[in-house]
Amino acid sequence: MNEPFASRINLNELHTSANQIRQEIAKVIVGQPALVNLLLTALLADGHVLIEGVPGVAKTLTARLLARTIEARFSRIQFTPDLMPSDVIGTSVFNAVRSAFEFKAGPVFANMVLIDEINRAPAKTQAALFEVMEERQVTVDGITYHLEPPFMVLATQNPVEHEGTYRLPEAQLDRFLFKLNVDYPALDEEVNILRGHLERQGIRAAEAVSAVLNIEQLIHYRSAIHQVYAEPHLLEYIARIVHQTRSHPALFLGASPRASVGLLRGAQAFAALSGRDFITPEDIRYIAPHVLRHRIMLTPEKEMEGQTPDEVIHQILQTLEVPR
């Protein structure tokens, strides 16, 4: 008779909190369990998320609800073509009383930052996010200001509308741990969406969700994620997947070593949410498309043929032998 599995890390509190977050978000969001689970995975893995989908599929609402389940500072930035870097990170303002310049922090100085329609701002404003997304700090007038942990960017964009939008720089895309695609709901889910609107009777959706986690708990859970074990042959498997993107004939640009680290972190967090203190090949294969799809670039010929990054990732995963 097999012994029941006993985790070497106490994941009970994490499981309880994760289920509470799912329940709170489910008060408003119908369906989308994979989206919510992957957002939780990114939250635990200390990664930023880019959410892509057509208008009206609750991208912004889901990100806002996730932020409301955490007792932390939240800010929302609507990106527009005339947005300046100082509107995001802040600027120095002259104080006439003190006869000196003082730094006025921008909305990026928060724990959870929701950037709506991130591809509507020009490259200059996008570049203002490079330092803060990677190093969790902002440098203005030669002075560096550190952000208090945790810090997470949740960004949305519309893949269909191109007028008035700008392609995100590859260096910025590489700073997102996941790119998540949101599809239309199924018929029964849409019926439940309508039913939910009737039942709330004018109550704002965000007001129906309560905070579940505080900052101290989140930091504690993140430290537990680092203890999730990865076998050496699984580290090699991650490296092989990423290496294949750099030599695949359909790709003009492969994934960076940051993608390898992202795959590991994402797999560790996903394993912990699944109740395990070790990662499996299935964790890596499930996380891989979300980590890689925004980091690779198809050749012009393959783009004209209609091939997608997800199809190439699927080919790579099917080609490589799965370690056991």
C-alpha positions as CSV (number, residue, x, y, z in Angstrom):
1,M,0.0,0.0,0.0
2,N,1.4,3.4,-1.1
3,E,2.1,6.0,1.6
4,P,0.1,9.2,1.2
5,F,2.2,12.1,-0.3
6,A,3.5,14.4,2.4
7,S,4.9,17.8,1.3
8,R,8.2,18.9,2.8
9,I,6.9,22.4,2.7
10,N,3.8,23.5,4.6
11,L,1.5,24.6,1.8
12,N,-1.8,24.5,3.7
13,E,-2.1,28.2,4.3
14,L,-1.1,28.9,0.7
15,H,-3.9,26.6,-0.5
16,T,-6.4,28.1,1.8
17,S,-5.6,31.7,0.7
18,A,-5.5,30.7,-3.0
19,N,-9.0,29.1,-2.7
20,Q,-10.3,32.2,-1.0
21,I,-9.0,34.4,-3.8
22,R,-10.6,32.2,-6.4
23,Q,-13.9,32.3,-4.5
24,E,-13.8,36.1,-4.2
25,I,-13.0,36.6,-7.9
26,A,-15.7,34.0,-8.8
27,K,-18.3,36.3,-7.2
28,V,-17.9,38.5,-10.3
29,I,-16.0,36.6,-13.0
30,V,-17.8,33.7,-14.5
31,G,-15.5,30.9,-15.8
32,Q,-11.9,31.8,-16.7
33,P,-10.4,29.3,-14.2
34,A,-7.2,29.0,-16.1
35,L,-6.7,32.8,-16.3
36,V,-7.2,33.1,-12.6
37,N,-4.9,30.2,-11.8
38,L,-2.2,31.7,-14.0
39,L,-2.6,35.1,-12.4
40,L,-2.1,33.5,-9.0
41,T,0.9,31.6,-10.4
42,A,2.5,34.9,-11.5
43,L,1.6,36.6,-8.3
44,L,3.5,33.9,-6.3
45,A,6.4,33.8,-8.8
46,D,6.9,37.6,-8.4
47,G,6.3,38.2,-12.1
48,H,4.5,40.7,-14.3
49,V,1.6,39.7,-16.6
50,L,0.4,40.9,-20.0
51,I,-3.2,40.0,-20.7
52,E,-4.4,40.1,-24.3
53,G,-7.9,39.9,-25.6
54,V,-10.7,41.6,-27.5
55,P,-12.6,44.4,-25.7
56,G,-15.3,43.3,-23.2
57,V,-13.9,40.0,-22.0
58,A,-13.1,41.3,-18.5
59,K,-9.3,41.6,-18.8
60,T,-9.2,44.8,-16.8
61,L,-11.9,43.7,-14.4
62,T,-10.1,40.4,-13.6
63,A,-6.8,42.2,-13.0
64,R,-8.5,44.8,-10.7
65,L,-10.3,42.1,-8.8
66,L,-7.1,40.2,-8.2
67,A,-5.6,43.4,-6.8
68,R,-8.5,43.9,-4.5
69,T,-8.0,40.5,-2.9
70,I,-4.7,41.8,-1.5
71,E,-4.4,44.5,1.2
72,A,-1.8,46.5,-0.7
73,R,-1.5,49.8,-2.6
74,F,-3.2,49.7,-6.0
75,S,-3.0,52.1,-8.9
76,R,-4.4,52.2,-12.4
77,I,-2.8,53.9,-15.4
78,Q,-4.7,54.4,-18.6
79,F,-2.1,54.5,-21.3
80,T,-2.7,57.0,-24.1
81,P,-0.6,58.3,-27.1
82,D,0.1,61.6,-25.3
83,L,1.2,60.0,-22.0
84,M,4.7,61.1,-20.9
85,P,7.2,59.1,-18.8
86,S,6.8,61.6,-15.9
87,D,3.1,60.7,-15.9
88,V,4.1,57.2,-15.0
89,I,7.2,57.3,-12.8
90,G,6.9,60.8,-11.4
91,T,8.9,64.0,-11.7
92,S,10.8,66.6,-9.7
93,V,8.6,69.6,-8.7
94,F,10.0,72.9,-7.3
95,N,8.9,73.7,-3.8
96,A,8.8,77.5,-3.4
97,V,8.7,77.3,0.4
98,R,11.9,75.2,0.7
99,S,13.4,76.7,-2.5
100,A,14.3,73.2,-3.6
101,F,13.1,70.5,-6.0
102,E,11.1,67.6,-4.5
103,F,10.3,64.3,-6.2
104,K,6.6,63.7,-6.8
105,A,6.1,60.0,-7.1
106,G,4.0,58.7,-10.0
107,P,1.3,56.1,-10.0
108,V,3.9,53.3,-10.6
109,F,4.8,53.6,-6.9
110,A,2.3,51.0,-5.7
111,N,2.3,47.3,-5.0
112,M,-0.2,46.3,-7.8
113,V,-0.1,48.5,-10.9
114,L,-2.8,48.0,-13.6
115,I,-1.8,49.4,-16.9
116,D,-4.8,49.5,-19.3
117,E,-4.2,49.3,-23.0
118,I,-0.4,49.4,-22.6
119,N,0.2,49.4,-26.3
120,R,-1.4,52.9,-26.7
121,A,1.6,54.7,-25.4
122,P,4.7,55.6,-27.6
123,A,8.1,54.0,-27.2
124,K,9.4,56.8,-25.0
125,T,6.8,56.2,-22.3
126,Q,7.2,52.4,-22.7
127,A,10.9,52.7,-22.0
128,A,10.1,54.4,-18.7
129,L,8.9,51.0,-17.5
130,F,12.1,49.1,-18.3
131,E,13.9,49.9,-15.0
132,V,11.0,49.7,-12.7
133,M,9.7,46.3,-14.1
134,E,13.1,44.7,-13.9
135,E,14.9,46.3,-10.9
136,R,11.9,47.5,-8.9
137,Q,13.4,51.0,-8.8
138,V,13.1,54.4,-10.5
139,T,15.9,56.8,-11.3
140,V,15.0,60.5,-11.7
141,D,17.6,63.3,-11.9
142,G,20.3,60.9,-10.9
143,I,18.6,59.8,-7.7
144,T,17.3,56.2,-7.3
145,Y,14.0,55.5,-5.6
146,H,13.3,51.9,-4.5
147,L,9.8,50.5,-4.6
148,E,8.6,48.6,-1.6
149,P,7.8,44.9,-2.2
150,P,5.7,43.4,-3.5
151,F,5.5,45.0,-6.9
152,M,3.5,43.6,-9.8
153,V,2.4,45.0,-13.2
154,L,-0.8,43.8,-14.7
155,A,-1.1,45.1,-18.3
156,T,-3.9,44.7,-20.9
157,Q,-3.9,45.1,-24.6
158,N,-6.2,44.6,-27.5
159,P,-4.8,42.4,-30.3
160,V,-7.3,43.5,-33.0
161,E,-7.3,47.3,-33.0
162,H,-4.1,48.7,-34.4
163,E,-4.9,52.3,-35.1
164,G,-3.4,54.5,-32.4
165,T,-1.3,51.7,-31.0
166,Y,2.4,51.0,-30.8
167,R,4.2,47.7,-30.8
168,L,5.7,46.9,-27.4
169,P,9.6,46.9,-27.5
170,E,11.0,43.4,-27.3
171,A,13.0,44.4,-24.2
172,Q,9.8,45.3,-22.4
173,L,7.9,42.1,-23.5
174,D,10.8,40.1,-22.1
175,R,10.1,41.6,-18.7
176,F,6.7,40.1,-18.5
177,L,6.7,36.6,-17.0
178,F,3.4,35.6,-18.7
179,K,1.4,36.7,-21.7
180,L,-2.1,35.4,-21.2
181,N,-4.7,35.2,-24.0
182,V,-8.4,35.7,-23.0
183,D,-11.0,34.2,-25.3
184,Y,-14.8,34.8,-25.5
185,P,-16.9,33.0,-22.8
186,A,-18.9,29.8,-23.7
187,L,-22.6,30.2,-24.2
188,D,-23.5,28.9,-20.7
189,E,-20.9,31.1,-19.1
190,E,-22.3,34.2,-20.9
191,V,-25.8,33.3,-19.6
192,N,-24.3,33.2,-16.1
193,I,-22.6,36.6,-16.7
194,L,-26.0,38.1,-17.4
195,R,-27.6,36.4,-14.4
196,G,-24.8,37.8,-12.2
197,H,-25.5,41.3,-13.4
198,L,-29.1,41.0,-12.5
199,E,-28.4,39.6,-9.0
200,R,-25.9,42.3,-8.1
201,Q,-28.6,44.9,-8.8
202,G,-26.4,47.8,-9.6
203,I,-23.6,47.0,-7.0
204,R,-20.2,47.8,-8.6
205,A,-18.4,44.6,-9.4
206,A,-15.2,45.6,-7.5
207,E,-17.2,46.2,-4.4
208,A,-18.3,42.6,-4.2
209,V,-14.7,41.4,-3.6
210,S,-12.9,41.5,-0.3
211,A,-9.2,41.4,0.6
212,V,-7.9,37.9,1.5
213,L,-4.1,38.4,1.7
214,N,-1.9,41.0,3.3
215,I,1.6,41.9,2.1
216,E,3.3,39.9,4.9
217,Q,1.5,36.8,3.9
218,L,2.3,37.2,0.2
219,I,6.0,37.7,0.9
220,H,5.9,34.6,3.1
221,Y,4.3,32.5,0.4
222,R,6.8,33.7,-2.2
223,S,9.7,32.6,0.0
224,A,8.1,29.2,0.2
225,I,8.0,29.0,-3.6
226,H,11.8,29.2,-3.8
227,Q,11.9,26.0,-1.7
228,V,10.0,24.0,-4.4
229,Y,12.5,21.4,-5.6
230,A,13.6,21.0,-9.2
231,E,15.5,17.9,-10.3
232,P,18.7,18.6,-12.3
233,H,17.3,16.8,-15.4
234,L,14.3,19.2,-15.3
235,L,16.6,22.2,-15.3
236,E,18.2,20.7,-18.4
237,Y,14.7,20.2,-19.9
238,I,13.9,23.9,-19.4
239,A,17.2,24.9,-21.0
240,R,16.6,22.6,-24.0
241,I,13.1,24.1,-24.6
242,V,14.4,27.7,-24.6
243,H,17.5,26.7,-26.6
244,Q,15.3,25.2,-29.3
245,T,13.6,28.6,-29.8
246,R,17.0,30.0,-30.8
247,S,17.6,27.5,-33.6
248,H,14.0,26.8,-34.9
249,P,13.7,27.6,-38.6
250,A,10.4,29.3,-38.2
251,L,11.7,31.8,-35.7
252,F,13.6,35.0,-36.3
253,L,14.1,35.7,-32.6
254,G,14.4,33.1,-29.8
255,A,13.8,33.4,-26.1
256,S,16.4,34.8,-23.7
257,P,17.9,33.3,-20.5
258,R,15.3,35.4,-18.7
259,A,12.7,33.1,-20.2
260,S,14.5,30.0,-18.7
261,V,14.4,31.6,-15.3
262,G,10.7,32.5,-15.9
263,L,9.9,28.9,-16.8
264,L,11.5,27.7,-13.6
265,R,9.8,30.3,-11.4
266,G,6.5,29.7,-13.0
267,A,6.7,25.9,-12.7
268,Q,7.7,26.2,-9.0
269,A,4.7,28.4,-8.3
270,F,2.3,26.3,-10.3
271,A,3.5,23.1,-8.5
272,A,3.0,24.8,-5.1
273,L,-0.6,25.8,-6.1
274,S,-1.1,22.1,-7.1
275,G,0.0,21.0,-3.7
276,R,3.4,19.7,-4.5
277,D,6.9,20.8,-3.3
278,F,8.6,19.6,-6.5
279,I,8.0,20.4,-10.1
280,T,7.2,17.9,-12.9
281,P,7.6,17.9,-16.7
282,E,3.9,18.6,-16.9
283,D,4.3,21.8,-14.9
284,I,6.9,23.0,-17.3
285,R,5.0,22.0,-20.4
286,Y,1.8,23.7,-19.2
287,I,3.6,27.0,-18.3
288,A,5.9,27.1,-21.4
289,P,3.4,28.7,-23.9
290,H,2.6,31.5,-21.5
291,V,6.2,32.2,-20.8
292,L,7.4,32.0,-24.4
293,R,4.7,33.2,-26.7
294,H,5.6,36.9,-26.3
295,R,9.4,36.3,-26.3
296,I,9.8,34.7,-29.7
297,M,9.3,36.3,-33.1
298,L,8.3,34.4,-36.3
299,T,10.1,34.9,-39.6
300,P,8.3,37.1,-42.1
301,E,7.6,34.0,-44.3
302,K,5.9,32.1,-41.4
303,E,3.9,35.2,-40.5
304,M,2.6,35.4,-44.0
305,E,1.7,31.7,-43.9
306,G,-0.4,32.4,-40.8
307,Q,1.6,30.4,-38.4
308,T,1.4,31.4,-34.7
309,P,4.0,31.4,-31.9
310,D,1.9,28.9,-30.0
311,E,2.1,26.5,-32.9
312,V,5.9,26.7,-32.9
313,I,6.0,26.2,-29.1
314,H,3.8,23.2,-29.5
315,Q,6.1,21.8,-32.1
316,I,9.2,22.3,-29.9
317,L,7.4,20.6,-26.9
318,Q,6.4,17.6,-29.2
319,T,9.9,17.3,-30.5
320,L,11.8,17.2,-27.3
321,E,11.8,14.0,-25.2
322,V,10.0,14.4,-21.9
323,P,12.3,13.5,-19.0
324,R,11.0,11.0,-16.5
